[in-house]
Amino acid sequence: MSRAPLLTVLFTLCSVQRGCGFSQAVDSDFTFTLPAGHRECFYQSTRQSGTLEIEYQVLDGTNLDIDFYLFSPNGDLVLSEQRQSDGVHTVETVDGDYQFCFDNTFSRMSEKVIFFELILDHMNDGEEQEDWKNYVIGTDLLDMKLEDIMETINSVKARLGRSLQLQTLLKAFEARDRNIQESNCERVNFWSMVNLAVMVVVSVTQVYMLKSLFEDKRKSRP
């Protein structure tokens, strides 16, 4: 079992001004190949009062199934699934590292291609919302306008993040469907060749048997 770091991408609309108070969300996705008889685990650091959403799909491999386990920072089993092709789970987070594992030990021959996506939201939201308010104390009208602007920007940011998430999921569905079609095409071609070979053998056998029926095997007398 290996410990693999996650490549995370921080989606924020205030990359230039680091002191602004937009709520942060971390969205990361990863695709990997899990060999037969192996188990792969990943770790994600979280903070108190946040949400962690995990979505996974098996894109390729026999039966398109995998075992999934999620452990809390103190080692307790939060949830488990056996022989599933996909799943979506959301948990309330605490401080620490969450561990989630994909188990393919039940398969002895088929490797699996797995896609998963993690979304962390509402991390330090309350603390960062107070930063910009320090500059507008005593101005109620400006405070109200900034509140409206912040609400609008956060709404746009959330919708953009959701759009990106849906596009990523659609790509994963497309990849899985393509793998299924290619596998079915190979299977159809294989059995077509087998049927063709059987038909040729049967045809040759029938011709030989019919020919043998008309052969005169009697010995000529002198």
C-alpha positions as CSV (number, residue, x, y, z in Angstrom):
1,M,0.0,0.0,0.0
2,S,1.5,3.3,-1.0
3,R,0.9,6.9,0.2
4,A,0.4,9.2,-2.8
5,P,0.1,13.0,-2.5
6,L,-2.8,14.8,-4.1
7,L,-2.3,17.5,-6.7
8,T,-4.7,20.2,-5.7
9,V,-5.8,23.3,-7.6
10,L,-7.1,26.3,-5.6
11,F,-9.9,28.0,-7.4
12,T,-10.1,31.6,-6.2
13,L,-11.0,34.9,-7.8
14,C,-8.6,37.0,-5.6
15,S,-5.2,35.7,-6.7
16,V,-3.9,39.2,-7.0
17,Q,-5.1,40.6,-3.7
18,R,-4.4,37.9,-1.1
19,G,-6.3,39.8,1.6
20,C,-9.7,39.6,0.1
21,G,-12.5,37.6,1.8
22,F,-13.8,35.2,-0.8
23,S,-14.6,31.7,0.5
24,Q,-12.1,29.1,-0.7
25,A,-12.7,25.8,-2.3
26,V,-10.2,23.2,-3.3
27,D,-11.0,21.0,-6.2
28,S,-8.7,18.2,-7.4
29,D,-9.0,15.2,-9.6
30,F,-6.8,12.3,-10.5
31,T,-6.8,9.3,-12.8
32,F,-4.6,6.2,-12.1
33,T,-4.3,2.5,-12.9
34,L,-4.7,0.1,-10.1
35,P,-3.1,-3.3,-10.8
36,A,-4.8,-6.6,-10.0
37,G,-4.4,-7.7,-6.4
38,H,-3.3,-4.2,-5.2
39,R,-4.7,-1.5,-2.9
40,E,-4.0,2.2,-3.3
41,C,-4.6,4.8,-0.6
42,F,-4.6,8.6,-0.7
43,Y,-4.5,11.3,2.0
44,Q,-6.2,14.7,2.1
45,S,-5.6,17.3,4.9
46,T,-8.8,19.0,6.1
47,R,-9.8,21.5,8.8
48,Q,-12.6,21.8,11.2
49,S,-16.1,22.7,10.0
50,G,-15.5,22.0,6.4
51,T,-17.0,19.6,3.9
52,L,-15.2,17.0,1.8
53,E,-16.9,15.6,-1.3
54,I,-15.5,12.5,-3.0
55,E,-16.7,11.1,-6.3
56,Y,-15.1,8.2,-8.1
57,Q,-15.7,6.1,-11.2
58,V,-14.1,3.0,-12.6
59,L,-13.3,3.9,-16.2
60,D,-11.8,0.6,-17.5
61,G,-11.3,-3.0,-16.3
62,T,-13.3,-6.2,-16.0
63,N,-16.8,-5.6,-14.6
64,L,-15.9,-2.0,-13.9
65,D,-16.0,-2.5,-10.1
66,I,-13.8,-1.6,-7.1
67,D,-13.9,-1.6,-3.3
68,F,-13.8,1.8,-1.7
69,Y,-13.0,2.8,2.0
70,L,-12.9,6.1,3.7
71,F,-11.2,6.6,7.1
72,S,-11.3,9.6,9.5
73,P,-8.1,11.3,10.8
74,N,-8.3,9.1,14.0
75,G,-8.5,5.9,11.9
76,D,-12.2,5.1,12.2
77,L,-13.9,3.7,9.1
78,V,-16.4,6.3,7.9
79,L,-17.8,4.4,5.0
80,S,-17.1,1.4,2.8
81,E,-18.4,0.1,-0.5
82,Q,-17.8,-3.2,-2.3
83,R,-17.8,-4.0,-6.0
84,Q,-19.1,-0.6,-7.1
85,S,-18.5,1.1,-10.4
86,D,-19.0,4.7,-9.1
87,G,-20.0,6.6,-6.0
88,V,-20.4,10.1,-4.5
89,H,-20.0,10.9,-0.8
90,T,-19.9,14.1,1.3
91,V,-18.7,14.2,4.9
92,E,-18.3,17.0,7.5
93,T,-14.6,17.3,8.2
94,V,-12.4,17.8,11.3
95,D,-8.8,18.7,11.7
96,G,-6.5,16.0,10.3
97,D,-5.8,13.8,7.3
98,Y,-8.6,11.8,5.8
99,Q,-7.6,8.5,4.2
100,F,-9.5,6.9,1.3
101,C,-8.5,3.7,-0.4
102,F,-9.3,1.8,-3.6
103,D,-9.0,-1.9,-3.2
104,N,-8.6,-4.3,-6.2
105,T,-7.3,-7.3,-4.2
106,F,-10.4,-9.3,-5.1
107,S,-9.2,-9.3,-8.8
108,R,-6.3,-11.6,-9.7
109,M,-6.1,-10.8,-13.4
110,S,-7.8,-7.5,-14.3
111,E,-6.3,-4.1,-13.6
112,K,-8.7,-1.1,-13.2
113,V,-8.5,2.5,-14.4
114,I,-10.0,4.8,-11.7
115,F,-10.9,8.4,-11.8
116,F,-11.7,10.4,-8.6
117,E,-12.4,14.0,-7.7
118,L,-12.2,15.8,-4.3
119,I,-13.9,19.0,-3.4
120,L,-13.2,20.8,-0.2
121,D,-15.4,23.8,0.7
122,H,-16.0,26.3,3.5
123,M,-12.5,26.2,4.9
124,N,-11.6,29.3,7.0
125,D,-14.7,31.0,5.5
126,G,-15.6,32.9,8.6
127,E,-12.1,34.2,9.3
128,E,-11.4,35.5,5.8
129,Q,-14.7,37.2,5.5
130,E,-13.6,39.7,8.1
131,D,-10.5,40.9,6.3
132,W,-12.1,43.4,3.9
133,K,-14.5,44.8,6.5
134,N,-11.5,46.4,8.3
135,Y,-11.3,48.9,5.5
136,V,-15.0,50.0,5.5
137,I,-15.8,50.6,9.2
138,G,-18.3,53.4,9.7
139,T,-19.7,53.4,6.1
140,D,-22.9,51.6,6.1
141,L,-23.8,52.2,2.4
142,L,-20.4,51.1,1.2
143,D,-20.6,48.1,3.6
144,M,-23.9,47.1,2.0
145,K,-22.6,47.5,-1.5
146,L,-19.5,45.4,-0.7
147,E,-21.7,42.7,0.8
148,D,-23.7,42.6,-2.4
149,I,-20.6,42.5,-4.5
150,M,-19.1,39.7,-2.4
151,E,-22.3,37.7,-2.6
152,T,-22.5,38.0,-6.4
153,I,-18.8,37.1,-6.9
154,N,-19.1,34.1,-4.6
155,S,-22.2,33.0,-6.4
156,V,-20.4,33.3,-9.8
157,K,-17.4,31.5,-8.4
158,A,-19.5,28.6,-7.1
159,R,-21.3,28.3,-10.4
160,L,-18.0,28.3,-12.3
161,G,-16.6,25.7,-10.0
162,R,-19.7,23.5,-10.5
163,S,-19.4,23.9,-14.3
164,L,-15.8,22.8,-14.2
165,Q,-16.8,19.8,-12.0
166,L,-19.5,18.8,-14.4
167,Q,-17.2,19.0,-17.4
168,T,-14.7,16.8,-15.6
169,L,-17.3,14.3,-14.8
170,L,-18.6,14.3,-18.4
171,K,-15.0,13.6,-19.6
172,A,-14.8,10.7,-17.2
173,F,-18.2,9.3,-18.4
174,E,-17.0,9.7,-22.0
175,A,-13.7,7.8,-21.2
176,R,-15.6,5.0,-19.6
177,D,-18.1,4.7,-22.4
178,R,-15.3,4.7,-25.0
179,N,-13.4,1.9,-23.1
180,I,-16.6,-0.2,-23.0
181,Q,-17.2,0.3,-26.7
182,E,-13.6,-0.6,-27.5
183,S,-13.8,-3.7,-25.3
184,N,-17.1,-4.8,-26.9
185,C,-15.6,-4.2,-30.4
186,E,-12.6,-6.5,-29.5
187,R,-15.0,-9.1,-28.1
188,V,-17.2,-9.0,-31.2
189,N,-14.2,-9.3,-33.5
190,F,-12.8,-12.2,-31.6
191,W,-16.0,-14.2,-31.5
192,S,-16.6,-13.4,-35.2
193,M,-13.2,-14.9,-36.1
194,V,-14.0,-18.0,-33.9
195,N,-17.4,-18.5,-35.6
196,L,-15.8,-18.0,-39.1
197,A,-13.1,-20.7,-38.2
198,V,-15.8,-23.1,-37.0
199,M,-17.9,-22.5,-40.2
200,V,-14.8,-23.3,-42.3
201,V,-14.0,-26.4,-40.4
202,V,-17.7,-27.6,-40.6
203,S,-17.8,-26.9,-44.3
204,V,-14.6,-28.8,-45.0
205,T,-15.8,-31.7,-42.9
206,Q,-19.2,-31.8,-44.7
207,V,-17.5,-31.8,-48.1
208,Y,-15.2,-34.6,-47.1
209,M,-18.1,-36.7,-45.7
210,L,-20.2,-36.2,-48.8
211,K,-17.3,-37.1,-51.0
212,S,-16.6,-40.2,-49.0
213,L,-20.2,-41.4,-49.5
214,F,-19.8,-41.5,-53.3
215,E,-16.5,-43.3,-53.3
216,D,-16.6,-46.9,-54.6
217,K,-14.5,-48.9,-52.1
218,R,-15.3,-52.3,-53.6
219,K,-12.3,-54.2,-54.8
220,S,-12.4,-55.1,-58.5
221,R,-12.2,-58.9,-59.3
222,P,-9.8,-60.3,-61.9
